[in-house]
Amino acid sequence: MLMLTMLLSLHSWYVGEWEECQCPGFTVRPVVCYIQDEIDGLYRVASPTVCPSPRPSNLRPCTPSVNLVCHFIWMAGPWSEVPPRAAAIKFHILCIL
């Protein structure tokens, strides 16, 4: 059990700086689990399952600058097949940032 505790303590989270606020009002930052090699001292990416819990958040709400213009694109899917005696047919739409 002592060995497992020592192994887990070698893993850490790298938490980067928050980026500028983006549409639709969220900002992100890099969050990566890493380990420092005891032999060469280099840092290596590790599985998030071996880093301490909880994982730091990489997403948070923010207020975009008044100069930031959010562009949305509407995409429409294909029409559904027309069933016999149908009063309407359907299609899916999707809003993409």
PyMOL commands that place a pseudoatom at each C-alpha (Angstrom):
pseudoatom trace, name=CA, resn=MET, resi=1, chain=A, elem=C, hetatm=0, pos=[0.000, 0.000, 0.000]
pseudoatom trace, name=CA, resn=LEU, resi=2, chain=A, elem=C, hetatm=0, pos=[2.888, 2.370, 0.718]
pseudoatom trace, name=CA, resn=MET, resi=3, chain=A, elem=C, hetatm=0, pos=[4.264, 1.835, -2.809]
pseudoatom trace, name=CA, resn=LEU, resi=4, chain=A, elem=C, hetatm=0, pos=[0.887, 2.713, -4.355]
pseudoatom trace, name=CA, resn=THR, resi=5, chain=A, elem=C, hetatm=0, pos=[0.714, 5.935, -2.316]
pseudoatom trace, name=CA, resn=MET, resi=6, chain=A, elem=C, hetatm=0, pos=[4.215, 6.917, -3.435]
pseudoatom trace, name=CA, resn=LEU, resi=7, chain=A, elem=C, hetatm=0, pos=[3.392, 6.185, -7.074]
pseudoatom trace, name=CA, resn=LEU, resi=8, chain=A, elem=C, hetatm=0, pos=[0.226, 8.292, -7.015]
pseudoatom trace, name=CA, resn=SER, resi=9, chain=A, elem=C, hetatm=0, pos=[2.041, 11.214, -5.417]
pseudoatom trace, name=CA, resn=LEU, resi=10, chain=A, elem=C, hetatm=0, pos=[4.406, 11.412, -8.427]
pseudoatom trace, name=CA, resn=HIS, resi=11, chain=A, elem=C, hetatm=0, pos=[1.506, 12.284, -10.757]
pseudoatom trace, name=CA, resn=SER, resi=12, chain=A, elem=C, hetatm=0, pos=[0.255, 15.861, -10.961]
pseudoatom trace, name=CA, resn=TRP, resi=13, chain=A, elem=C, hetatm=0, pos=[-2.051, 18.088, -12.985]
pseudoatom trace, name=CA, resn=TYR, resi=14, chain=A, elem=C, hetatm=0, pos=[-0.631, 20.726, -15.300]
pseudoatom trace, name=CA, resn=VAL, resi=15, chain=A, elem=C, hetatm=0, pos=[-3.124, 23.602, -15.386]
pseudoatom trace, name=CA, resn=GLY, resi=16, chain=A, elem=C, hetatm=0, pos=[-2.546, 26.270, -18.048]
pseudoatom trace, name=CA, resn=GLU, resi=17, chain=A, elem=C, hetatm=0, pos=[-3.801, 29.839, -18.345]
pseudoatom trace, name=CA, resn=TRP, resi=18, chain=A, elem=C, hetatm=0, pos=[-7.398, 30.642, -19.259]
pseudoatom trace, name=CA, resn=GLU, resi=19, chain=A, elem=C, hetatm=0, pos=[-7.821, 31.668, -22.915]
pseudoatom trace, name=CA, resn=GLU, resi=20, chain=A, elem=C, hetatm=0, pos=[-9.782, 34.718, -24.030]
pseudoatom trace, name=CA, resn=CYS, resi=21, chain=A, elem=C, hetatm=0, pos=[-13.531, 34.483, -23.696]
pseudoatom trace, name=CA, resn=GLN, resi=22, chain=A, elem=C, hetatm=0, pos=[-15.053, 32.897, -26.808]
pseudoatom trace, name=CA, resn=CYS, resi=23, chain=A, elem=C, hetatm=0, pos=[-18.548, 32.459, -28.171]
pseudoatom trace, name=CA, resn=PRO, resi=24, chain=A, elem=C, hetatm=0, pos=[-20.993, 31.575, -26.704]
pseudoatom trace, name=CA, resn=GLY, resi=25, chain=A, elem=C, hetatm=0, pos=[-19.497, 32.795, -23.414]
pseudoatom trace, name=CA, resn=PHE, resi=26, chain=A, elem=C, hetatm=0, pos=[-17.044, 30.120, -22.291]
pseudoatom trace, name=CA, resn=THR, resi=27, chain=A, elem=C, hetatm=0, pos=[-13.298, 30.062, -21.839]
pseudoatom trace, name=CA, resn=VAL, resi=28, chain=A, elem=C, hetatm=0, pos=[-10.971, 27.057, -21.802]
pseudoatom trace, name=CA, resn=ARG, resi=29, chain=A, elem=C, hetatm=0, pos=[-7.543, 26.172, -20.468]
pseudoatom trace, name=CA, resn=PRO, resi=30, chain=A, elem=C, hetatm=0, pos=[-5.314, 23.134, -20.864]
pseudoatom trace, name=CA, resn=VAL, resi=31, chain=A, elem=C, hetatm=0, pos=[-5.471, 20.561, -18.057]
pseudoatom trace, name=CA, resn=VAL, resi=32, chain=A, elem=C, hetatm=0, pos=[-3.124, 17.577, -18.459]
pseudoatom trace, name=CA, resn=CYS, resi=33, chain=A, elem=C, hetatm=0, pos=[-2.081, 14.768, -16.134]
pseudoatom trace, name=CA, resn=TYR, resi=34, chain=A, elem=C, hetatm=0, pos=[1.700, 14.311, -16.096]
pseudoatom trace, name=CA, resn=ILE, resi=35, chain=A, elem=C, hetatm=0, pos=[4.523, 12.543, -14.319]
pseudoatom trace, name=CA, resn=GLN, resi=36, chain=A, elem=C, hetatm=0, pos=[8.138, 13.617, -13.933]
pseudoatom trace, name=CA, resn=ASP, resi=37, chain=A, elem=C, hetatm=0, pos=[10.553, 10.827, -14.793]
pseudoatom trace, name=CA, resn=GLU, resi=38, chain=A, elem=C, hetatm=0, pos=[12.843, 10.116, -11.830]
pseudoatom trace, name=CA, resn=ILE, resi=39, chain=A, elem=C, hetatm=0, pos=[15.769, 9.172, -14.072]
pseudoatom trace, name=CA, resn=ASP, resi=40, chain=A, elem=C, hetatm=0, pos=[15.947, 11.902, -16.732]
pseudoatom trace, name=CA, resn=GLY, resi=41, chain=A, elem=C, hetatm=0, pos=[13.737, 14.529, -15.050]
pseudoatom trace, name=CA, resn=LEU, resi=42, chain=A, elem=C, hetatm=0, pos=[11.551, 14.932, -18.156]
pseudoatom trace, name=CA, resn=TYR, resi=43, chain=A, elem=C, hetatm=0, pos=[7.806, 15.427, -17.868]
pseudoatom trace, name=CA, resn=ARG, resi=44, chain=A, elem=C, hetatm=0, pos=[5.544, 12.917, -19.623]
pseudoatom trace, name=CA, resn=VAL, resi=45, chain=A, elem=C, hetatm=0, pos=[1.796, 12.901, -20.221]
pseudoatom trace, name=CA, resn=ALA, resi=46, chain=A, elem=C, hetatm=0, pos=[0.024, 10.271, -18.117]
pseudoatom trace, name=CA, resn=SER, resi=47, chain=A, elem=C, hetatm=0, pos=[-3.463, 8.802, -17.996]
pseudoatom trace, name=CA, resn=PRO, resi=48, chain=A, elem=C, hetatm=0, pos=[-5.914, 11.060, -16.112]
pseudoatom trace, name=CA, resn=THR, resi=49, chain=A, elem=C, hetatm=0, pos=[-6.960, 8.012, -14.064]
pseudoatom trace, name=CA, resn=VAL, resi=50, chain=A, elem=C, hetatm=0, pos=[-3.642, 8.065, -12.158]
pseudoatom trace, name=CA, resn=CYS, resi=51, chain=A, elem=C, hetatm=0, pos=[-3.761, 11.754, -11.202]
pseudoatom trace, name=CA, resn=PRO, resi=52, chain=A, elem=C, hetatm=0, pos=[-5.335, 12.957, -7.957]
pseudoatom trace, name=CA, resn=SER, resi=53, chain=A, elem=C, hetatm=0, pos=[-9.066, 13.654, -7.913]
pseudoatom trace, name=CA, resn=PRO, resi=54, chain=A, elem=C, hetatm=0, pos=[-10.830, 15.868, -8.598]
pseudoatom trace, name=CA, resn=ARG, resi=55, chain=A, elem=C, hetatm=0, pos=[-9.543, 16.911, -12.031]
pseudoatom trace, name=CA, resn=PRO, resi=56, chain=A, elem=C, hetatm=0, pos=[-9.284, 20.717, -12.280]
pseudoatom trace, name=CA, resn=SER, resi=57, chain=A, elem=C, hetatm=0, pos=[-11.898, 22.235, -14.577]
pseudoatom trace, name=CA, resn=ASN, resi=58, chain=A, elem=C, hetatm=0, pos=[-10.868, 23.178, -18.118]
pseudoatom trace, name=CA, resn=LEU, resi=59, chain=A, elem=C, hetatm=0, pos=[-14.077, 25.094, -18.930]
pseudoatom trace, name=CA, resn=ARG, resi=60, chain=A, elem=C, hetatm=0, pos=[-15.824, 28.016, -17.251]
pseudoatom trace, name=CA, resn=PRO, resi=61, chain=A, elem=C, hetatm=0, pos=[-18.425, 30.614, -18.197]
pseudoatom trace, name=CA, resn=CYS, resi=62, chain=A, elem=C, hetatm=0, pos=[-17.310, 34.140, -19.040]
pseudoatom trace, name=CA, resn=THR, resi=63, chain=A, elem=C, hetatm=0, pos=[-18.649, 37.374, -20.462]
pseudoatom trace, name=CA, resn=PRO, resi=64, chain=A, elem=C, hetatm=0, pos=[-17.479, 37.985, -24.040]
pseudoatom trace, name=CA, resn=SER, resi=65, chain=A, elem=C, hetatm=0, pos=[-16.160, 41.396, -24.981]
pseudoatom trace, name=CA, resn=VAL, resi=66, chain=A, elem=C, hetatm=0, pos=[-18.734, 43.716, -26.556]
pseudoatom trace, name=CA, resn=ASN, resi=67, chain=A, elem=C, hetatm=0, pos=[-16.514, 43.686, -29.659]
pseudoatom trace, name=CA, resn=LEU, resi=68, chain=A, elem=C, hetatm=0, pos=[-16.751, 39.896, -29.986]
pseudoatom trace, name=CA, resn=VAL, resi=69, chain=A, elem=C, hetatm=0, pos=[-19.236, 38.885, -32.668]
pseudoatom trace, name=CA, resn=CYS, resi=70, chain=A, elem=C, hetatm=0, pos=[-20.577, 35.355, -32.412]
pseudoatom trace, name=CA, resn=HIS, resi=71, chain=A, elem=C, hetatm=0, pos=[-21.287, 33.732, -35.764]
pseudoatom trace, name=CA, resn=PHE, resi=72, chain=A, elem=C, hetatm=0, pos=[-23.796, 30.915, -35.877]
pseudoatom trace, name=CA, resn=ILE, resi=73, chain=A, elem=C, hetatm=0, pos=[-24.490, 28.596, -38.801]
pseudoatom trace, name=CA, resn=TRP, resi=74, chain=A, elem=C, hetatm=0, pos=[-27.761, 26.738, -39.235]
pseudoatom trace, name=CA, resn=MET, resi=75, chain=A, elem=C, hetatm=0, pos=[-27.483, 23.296, -40.845]
pseudoatom trace, name=CA, resn=ALA, resi=76, chain=A, elem=C, hetatm=0, pos=[-30.569, 21.434, -41.998]
pseudoatom trace, name=CA, resn=GLY, resi=77, chain=A, elem=C, hetatm=0, pos=[-30.723, 17.678, -42.347]
pseudoatom trace, name=CA, resn=PRO, resi=78, chain=A, elem=C, hetatm=0, pos=[-32.608, 15.721, -44.995]
pseudoatom trace, name=CA, resn=TRP, resi=79, chain=A, elem=C, hetatm=0, pos=[-36.391, 15.610, -45.084]
pseudoatom trace, name=CA, resn=SER, resi=80, chain=A, elem=C, hetatm=0, pos=[-38.017, 12.519, -43.619]
pseudoatom trace, name=CA, resn=GLU, resi=81, chain=A, elem=C, hetatm=0, pos=[-39.793, 10.106, -45.901]
pseudoatom trace, name=CA, resn=VAL, resi=82, chain=A, elem=C, hetatm=0, pos=[-43.434, 10.938, -46.509]
pseudoatom trace, name=CA, resn=PRO, resi=83, chain=A, elem=C, hetatm=0, pos=[-45.609, 8.279, -44.879]
pseudoatom trace, name=CA, resn=PRO, resi=84, chain=A, elem=C, hetatm=0, pos=[-49.015, 7.499, -46.417]
pseudoatom trace, name=CA, resn=ARG, resi=85, chain=A, elem=C, hetatm=0, pos=[-51.676, 10.109, -45.524]
pseudoatom trace, name=CA, resn=ALA, resi=86, chain=A, elem=C, hetatm=0, pos=[-49.096, 12.257, -43.708]
pseudoatom trace, name=CA, resn=ALA, resi=87, chain=A, elem=C, hetatm=0, pos=[-50.003, 15.774, -42.716]
pseudoatom trace, name=CA, resn=ALA, resi=88, chain=A, elem=C, hetatm=0, pos=[-46.368, 16.773, -42.225]
pseudoatom trace, name=CA, resn=ILE, resi=89, chain=A, elem=C, hetatm=0, pos=[-42.812, 15.634, -42.750]
pseudoatom trace, name=CA, resn=LYS, resi=90, chain=A, elem=C, hetatm=0, pos=[-39.828, 16.340, -40.519]
pseudoatom trace, name=CA, resn=PHE, resi=91, chain=A, elem=C, hetatm=0, pos=[-36.221, 17.392, -40.763]
pseudoatom trace, name=CA, resn=HIS, resi=92, chain=A, elem=C, hetatm=0, pos=[-33.567, 18.125, -38.132]
pseudoatom trace, name=CA, resn=ILE, resi=93, chain=A, elem=C, hetatm=0, pos=[-31.797, 21.467, -37.795]
pseudoatom trace, name=CA, resn=LEU, resi=94, chain=A, elem=C, hetatm=0, pos=[-28.573, 22.161, -35.916]
pseudoatom trace, name=CA, resn=CYS, resi=95, chain=A, elem=C, hetatm=0, pos=[-27.021, 25.430, -34.778]
pseudoatom trace, name=CA, resn=ILE, resi=96, chain=A, elem=C, hetatm=0, pos=[-23.210, 25.378, -35.021]
pseudoatom trace, name=CA, resn=LEU, resi=97, chain=A, elem=C, hetatm=0, pos=[-20.816, 27.968, -33.632]
for i in range(1, 97): cmd.bond("trace and resi %d" % i, "trace and resi %d" % (i + 1))
show_as sticks, trace
zoom trace
